[in-house]
Amino acid sequence: MSLQMVLLPVFVQIGLTFFLLLWMVTARTKAIKARETSLRDIAAGQPKYPPQAAQVGNCFSNQFEVPVLFYFLIALELPLRRADLFIVLMSWVFVVTRFAHAGIFVTSNNIQQRSMAWFAGVLVLLAMWLYFALKLLLLI
């Protein structure tokens, strides 16, 4: 697989993370300007933001949980030259589940739907890791 094909889903996932970061900063700034929260309320690390700003912030923070395992897998696959069509396709499926998860998180925040999107992503990532491990250990 070409480097570009392997890295494109990574760049899209990173794009989602930066989008959420900018949205979070905007939402938090608006909340402070609108006096929905104060600097004193957030100075000690116990943020008291309105629900929408809190949802976007939590969604942004979530991008540093499960996706870290995705980034690490791709970072291992590249120098070991183990990335193939399966990994690229599953990378795209994983990224789609992250977009679905984020979309639910920042809109309805329906826990059942959000959990299903999260779990689907985890299963895809688990399959990717198992595939990688088997290929590497069995020298396939």
DAZIBEL-V550359 format. One record per helix or strand of 2 or more residues. SS is the DSSP state (H for helix, E for strand). FROM is the first residue (numbers start at 1). TO is the last residue. If there is no record, write none. Layout:
BEGIN
SS|FROM|TO  SS|FROM|TO
END
This chain:
BEGIN
H|3|33  H|39|43  H|51|62  H|66|80  H|85|106  H|111|137
END
